[in-house]
């Protein structure tokens, strides 16, 4: 009887621990002093953005200092998200395509200024000026997405590429920057042609294997993938399972984990097989024909955040989002994968970066609005004065936005000021004008954001109210 009771107690204890694990769903490798803050912040943002499951890794000075999972990888089976959870990386696959091209360049088998026609025999005459460099940097002029892409059919890459041959270029190669998924289809075909192996096999053998990225591979709907996350979308009716595309897009080909991507980050720092000179090429902004620069290198966005060099890429597929933020000056990388396509993860990753590098901590802002106190007449312009004060560190290239919401909480008007820069302690004032379309009670909401609207520095809801008769 005593042994039976002990066994029951052991089972109950194990079950309780399992339930606790499922609901906390947080696995941390290296607990840092700020870890509780990070975890609390991530959980809060997941709740606000309705993200079911999220995994994150932080690499600092070549070492994984945090690897965590939050929420559910599969809501229906109550399977927790962990650092080993496998997600669709979507366009975060592009750096691997670019790295494979650079490997072939290092071996003297590809020239960055080689014409595409050298490798794609039937390419149209209008493509004669397009080079490998143009494809890597999204400056080829080729359209963004294929016109003959069928997500639920397995299609040869060459068929998808040929489907855009009849279309005109958006501009002459090198004149402008235009994100092109099709361009990365062409790069994959070049890898196959030059290496003599399918592009995905070449990348696996030459990049994933040296990095010991054992969970990274091309997407599939038929193979059994241990620890695979299910993708979700939010509809008006609630959470639903996302579409599960069959076709493999080279521009967004791979499944991966935050641990594997952290290994990739360490590999890039090692100088092998990607040489430091090649890494520098990847992370150098492209120069256009008119000598201006675009914020993209070879498979990576290249810009700055709070004056610090920022190398990054994100991705989106039905039911999935990804974001990879690398700060070379700070020897810091934050990688986030999630099984919801509701919202960009860059804001989360950038905020987390600030917990590990003070130079990247987001500046605090105070926001206020001043409006006429008396009721206003419908149809007449209303002047709204906004004040934004930077209470801490400098905030270059910022965005200040005003939103007006009706009584049901629906936005009815938005206006913003972009490319705004603040010194520490600086106050800027803005005057917006809005003409209401109907009577009612409205609220003024104000936000301050970093470059390209990410991350959020401050959000002040109900900064003021307006009554319209």
C-alpha positions in Angstrom: 0.0 0.0 0.0 2.8 2.4 0.9 4.6 1.6 -2.3 1.4 2.2 -4.3 0.9 5.5 -2.6 4.5 6.5 -3.3 4.1 5.6 -7.0 0.8 7.6 -7.2 2.6 10.6 -5.6 5.4 10.3 -8.1 3.0 10.2 -11.0 1.0 13.2 -9.7 4.3 15.1 -9.1 5.5 14.3 -12.7 2.1 15.3 -14.1 2.1 18.5 -12.2 5.6 19.3 -13.5 4.5 18.5 -17.0 1.5 20.8 -16.8 3.7 23.5 -15.3 6.1 23.1 -18.2 3.4 23.3 -20.8 1.9 26.5 -19.4 5.2 28.2 -18.7 6.7 26.9 -21.9 10.0 28.7 -21.3 13.3 26.9 -21.6 16.3 29.1 -20.9 19.9 27.9 -21.6 21.9 30.7 -19.9 20.1 32.7 -17.3 21.3 36.3 -17.5 20.6 39.0 -14.8 18.0 40.6 -17.2 16.4 37.3 -18.2 13.2 37.7 -16.2 12.8 41.1 -17.8 13.3 39.7 -21.2 10.8 36.8 -20.6 8.2 39.1 -19.1 8.5 41.5 -22.1 8.3 38.7 -24.7 5.2 37.1 -23.0 3.6 40.5 -22.9 4.2 41.2 -26.6 3.0 37.7 -27.5 -0.2 38.4 -25.7 -0.7 41.8 -27.3 0.1 40.4 -30.8 -1.9 37.1 -30.3 1.2 35.0 -31.1 0.6 31.3 -30.0 4.2 30.2 -29.9 7.6 31.9 -30.2 11.3 30.8 -29.9 14.2 33.1 -29.4 18.0 32.9 -29.3 20.5 35.5 -28.3 24.1 35.2 -29.3 26.7 37.6 -27.7 30.4 37.5 -28.5 30.1 34.2 -30.3 28.2 32.4 -27.4 24.6 31.5 -27.0 23.6 33.4 -23.9 19.8 32.7 -24.1 17.7 30.2 -25.9 14.0 30.1 -25.0 10.6 29.0 -26.1 7.3 30.6 -25.1 3.7 29.6 -25.6 2.6 26.7 -27.9 4.2 25.2 -30.9 0.9 23.4 -31.5 -2.2 24.7 -29.8 -4.3 21.6 -30.6 -1.9 19.2 -28.9 -0.7 21.7 -26.2 2.9 21.1 -27.4 5.2 23.9 -25.9 7.5 26.0 -28.1 11.1 25.4 -27.2 14.5 26.4 -28.7 14.3 23.1 -30.7 11.0 23.9 -32.3 11.1 23.9 -36.1 9.5 26.8 -37.9 9.2 28.0 -41.5 11.9 30.6 -41.9 10.4 32.1 -45.0 12.5 34.9 -46.5 15.1 34.5 -43.8 16.3 31.8 -46.3 17.7 34.4 -48.7 21.0 34.8 -46.7 21.7 31.1 -47.4 21.1 31.4 -51.1 23.5 34.5 -51.1 26.1 32.6 -49.1 26.1 29.7 -51.5 26.7 32.1 -54.4 29.6 33.6 -52.5 31.1 30.1 -51.9 31.1 29.5 -55.6 32.6 32.9 -56.1 35.4 32.1 -53.7 36.1 29.0 -55.7 36.3 31.0 -58.9 33.3 29.4 -60.4 31.0 32.4 -60.5 31.7 36.1 -61.0 29.5 38.6 -59.3 29.4 40.7 -62.5 28.7 37.7 -64.8 25.6 38.2 -66.9 22.7 36.0 -65.9 22.5 34.8 -69.6 25.8 33.0 -68.9 24.0 30.5 -66.6 20.3 30.8 -67.8 20.5 29.8 -71.5 17.0 30.9 -72.5 16.8 34.1 -70.6 15.0 36.9 -72.6 16.9 39.7 -74.4 15.6 42.3 -71.9 17.6 40.5 -69.2 20.9 40.9 -71.0 22.1 43.6 -68.7 21.3 41.7 -65.5 24.2 40.4 -63.5 24.5 38.0 -60.5 25.2 41.1 -58.3 21.9 42.6 -59.4 20.0 39.4 -58.4 21.7 39.3 -55.0 20.9 42.9 -54.2 17.4 43.1 -55.6 18.4 45.7 -58.2 17.7 43.6 -61.3 14.3 45.1 -62.2 12.7 41.7 -62.2 9.2 41.7 -60.7 8.8 40.8 -57.1 6.8 37.6 -57.3 6.2 35.0 -60.1 2.9 35.3 -62.0 2.6 31.5 -62.5 3.3 30.4 -58.9 0.9 27.8 -57.6 1.4 27.2 -53.9 -0.3 23.8 -53.9 1.6 22.4 -56.8 5.1 21.1 -57.0 6.7 23.2 -59.8 10.2 23.1 -61.4 12.0 26.3 -60.6 12.7 26.8 -64.3 8.9 26.9 -65.0 8.4 29.6 -62.4 11.3 31.6 -63.8 10.1 31.3 -67.4 6.6 32.6 -66.4 8.0 36.1 -65.9 10.0 36.2 -69.2 7.2 38.1 -71.0 7.0 40.8 -68.3 8.9 44.0 -68.7 11.6 45.0 -66.3 10.4 47.5 -63.6 13.6 49.6 -64.4 17.0 49.2 -66.0 19.3 46.9 -63.9 21.0 48.8 -61.2 18.9 51.9 -61.4 16.6 51.2 -58.4 16.0 48.7 -55.6 12.9 46.4 -55.8 12.6 43.3 -53.6 12.4 40.3 -56.0 11.6 36.8 -54.9 12.0 35.7 -58.5 15.6 36.9 -58.5 16.3 34.4 -55.8 14.7 31.7 -57.8 17.2 32.5 -60.6 20.1 32.4 -58.1 19.0 29.0 -57.0 19.0 27.8 -60.6 22.5 29.3 -61.0 23.7 27.3 -58.0 22.4 24.1 -59.5 23.9 24.8 -62.9 27.3 25.7 -61.6 27.7 23.2 -58.7 26.2 20.3 -60.6 24.0 19.5 -57.6 20.4 20.6 -56.7 20.7 24.0 -55.0 19.2 22.8 -51.7 21.6 19.8 -51.5 24.6 22.1 -52.2 23.5 24.5 -49.4 23.0 21.6 -47.0 26.4 20.0 -47.7 28.5 23.2 -47.8 26.7 25.4 -45.2 24.4 23.5 -42.9 26.7 20.5 -42.3 29.8 22.6 -41.3 27.6 24.6 -38.9 26.0 21.4 -37.5 22.6 22.8 -38.4 20.9 19.4 -38.0 17.3 20.7 -38.0 17.5 23.0 -41.1 16.1 21.7 -44.4 13.7 22.6 -47.2 10.0 22.9 -46.4 7.8 19.8 -46.8 4.2 18.9 -46.0 4.7 15.1 -46.3 7.9 14.3 -44.4 7.7 13.8 -40.6 9.6 16.6 -38.9 10.1 16.2 -35.2 9.2 19.2 -33.1 7.6 21.0 -36.1 5.5 24.0 -35.2 2.0 24.4 -36.7 1.2 27.8 -38.3 -1.7 29.9 -37.3 -3.6 33.0 -38.4 -6.0 35.3 -36.6 -9.4 35.8 -38.3 -12.5 37.7 -37.1 -13.8 34.3 -35.9 -10.6 33.6 -33.9 -7.5 31.6 -34.5 -7.4 29.2 -37.4 -4.8 26.9 -39.0 -2.8 28.6 -41.7 -2.5 27.4 -45.2 0.3 24.9 -45.7 1.9 25.5 -49.1 3.3 22.5 -51.0 5.6 24.3 -53.4 9.2 25.0 -52.3 10.2 28.6 -53.0 13.9 29.1 -53.1 13.3 32.6 -51.9 11.8 31.2 -48.7 12.8 27.6 -48.8 13.9 26.5 -45.4 12.6 25.1 -42.1 14.9 25.9 -39.1 15.2 26.4 -35.4 16.6 29.4 -33.4 19.4 27.1 -32.2 20.4 26.2 -35.8 20.3 29.9 -36.8 22.4 30.7 -33.8 25.0 28.2 -35.0 24.8 29.9 -38.4 25.6 33.2 -36.7 28.6 31.7 -35.0 29.7 30.1 -38.3 29.7 33.5 -40.0 32.1 34.8 -37.4 34.4 31.9 -37.8 35.7 32.9 -41.3 35.0 29.4 -42.7 33.6 28.4 -45.1 32.5 32.0 -45.7 35.6 34.2 -45.8 35.7 37.5 -43.9 36.0 39.3 -47.3 32.9 37.6 -48.5 31.0 38.4 -45.3 32.0 42.0 -45.8 30.5 41.9 -49.3 27.3 40.5 -48.0 27.0 43.3 -45.4 27.9 46.2 -47.7 25.0 48.3 -49.0 24.6 48.2 -52.8 25.5 51.3 -54.8 23.0 52.1 -57.6 23.9 53.5 -61.0 23.4 57.0 -59.8 25.9 56.4 -57.0 23.3 56.5 -54.3 23.0 53.6 -51.9 20.2 51.2 -51.1 20.0 49.5 -47.6 20.6 46.0 -48.9 23.7 43.9 -49.5 23.8 40.3 -50.6 20.8 38.6 -49.0 20.8 41.0 -46.0 19.3 44.4 -45.2 22.1 46.8 -44.1 21.2 49.9 -42.2 21.5 51.3 -38.7 19.6 51.5 -35.4 20.3 54.2 -32.8 23.5 54.9 -34.7 24.7 51.2 -34.5 25.4 49.1 -37.5 22.4 46.8 -38.1 22.4 43.7 -40.3 19.0 42.0 -40.5 16.4 40.0 -42.5 12.9 38.9 -41.8 10.4 36.5 -43.4 6.7 35.8 -43.6 4.8 32.8 -44.8 1.1 31.9 -44.0 1.2 31.2 -40.3 4.8 32.1 -39.7 7.2 35.0 -39.1 10.9 35.2 -38.6 13.4 37.9 -37.8 17.2 38.0 -37.4 18.9 41.0 -36.0 22.7 41.2 -36.0 24.7 44.2 -34.5 28.3 43.8 -35.5 29.6 46.7 -33.4 28.0 45.1 -30.3 28.8 41.4 -31.2 25.2 40.7 -30.6 22.5 38.8 -32.5 18.8 38.2 -31.6 16.9 35.6 -33.6 13.1 35.2 -33.3 10.8 32.6 -34.9 7.0 32.5 -34.4 4.0 30.4 -35.6 1.8 33.4 -36.4 1.9 35.9 -39.3 0.0 38.6 -37.4 2.8 41.1 -37.0 6.5 41.7 -37.7 8.9 40.3 -35.0 11.5 43.0 -35.6 10.1 45.2 -32.8 10.4 42.3 -30.3 14.0 41.4 -31.4 15.2 45.1 -31.3 13.7 45.6 -27.9 15.3 42.4 -26.6 18.7 43.6 -28.1 18.5 46.6 -25.7 18.4 44.3 -22.7 21.8 42.9 -23.7 23.6 46.0 -25.1 22.9 49.4 -23.4 23.7 51.2 -26.7 20.7 49.5 -28.3 18.2 50.2 -25.5 15.3 52.1 -26.9 15.0 55.7 -25.8 12.1 56.7 -23.5 9.6 59.2 -24.9 6.8 61.3 -23.3 3.9 62.1 -25.6 1.0 64.5 -25.3 -1.7 66.1 -27.4 -3.5 69.4 -27.2 -6.9 69.9 -28.7 -9.7 72.5 -28.4 -11.7 71.8 -25.2 -15.1 72.9 -26.5 -17.3 70.7 -28.7 -16.5 71.1 -32.4 -18.7 71.3 -35.5 -18.7 68.4 -37.9 -17.0 69.2 -41.2 -14.8 71.9 -39.9 -11.0 71.4 -39.8 -9.6 70.7 -36.3 -6.0 71.7 -35.3 -4.3 69.1 -33.1 -0.9 69.9 -31.6 1.4 66.9 -30.7 4.4 67.1 -28.4 7.1 64.4 -28.4 9.9 64.6 -25.8 12.9 62.3 -25.8 13.5 61.7 -22.1 16.7 59.8 -22.6 19.2 58.9 -25.3 19.3 60.3 -28.9 16.8 58.9 -31.3 17.8 59.5 -34.9 15.5 58.7 -37.9 12.3 58.4 -35.8 8.6 58.4 -36.7 5.9 60.3 -34.7 2.4 59.2 -35.5 -1.1 60.4 -34.6 -4.1 58.1 -34.8 -7.7 59.2 -34.3 -10.2 56.5 -33.1 -13.9 56.6 -33.0 -16.0 55.4 -30.0 -15.9 51.8 -31.2 -12.1 51.9 -31.1 -11.7 51.9 -34.9 -9.1 54.1 -36.5 -10.6 56.8 -38.7 -7.6 59.0 -39.4 -3.8 58.7 -39.3 -1.0 61.1 -39.9 2.7 60.9 -39.2 6.0 62.7 -39.4 9.0 60.5 -40.6 12.7 60.9 -40.5 12.5 62.9 -37.3 15.7 63.0 -35.1 15.8 63.8 -31.4 18.8 64.6 -29.2 18.6 63.3 -25.6 16.1 65.6 -23.8 14.9 67.2 -27.0 11.2 68.2 -27.5 9.6 68.4 -30.9 6.2 69.8 -31.6 3.9 69.0 -34.5 0.6 70.4 -35.8 -1.8 68.0 -37.5 -5.1 69.0 -39.1 -8.1 66.7 -39.2 -11.6 67.3 -40.7 -14.2 65.0 -39.1 -16.7 63.3 -41.3 -19.4 62.7 -38.7 -20.4 63.6 -35.2 -19.2 61.6 -32.2 -16.6 61.3 -29.5 -13.0 60.6 -30.7 -9.7 59.8 -28.9 -6.3 60.9 -30.0 -3.5 58.2 -29.7 0.1 59.0 -30.3 3.1 56.8 -31.0 6.9 57.3 -31.4 8.8 54.7 -33.3 12.3 53.8 -34.5 13.4 53.7 -38.2 10.9 52.0 -40.6 8.3 52.0 -37.7 10.2 49.5 -35.6 10.5 49.2 -32.7 7.9 51.2 -30.7 9.5 53.7 -28.4 6.3 54.8 -26.8 2.5 54.5 -27.3 0.2 57.0 -25.6 -3.5 56.0 -26.0 -6.2 58.4 -25.2 -3.8 61.3 -25.1 -6.8 63.6 -25.7 -10.5 63.4 -26.6 -12.5 65.4 -29.1 -16.3 65.8 -29.2 -17.8 66.6 -32.6 -21.4 67.8 -32.9 
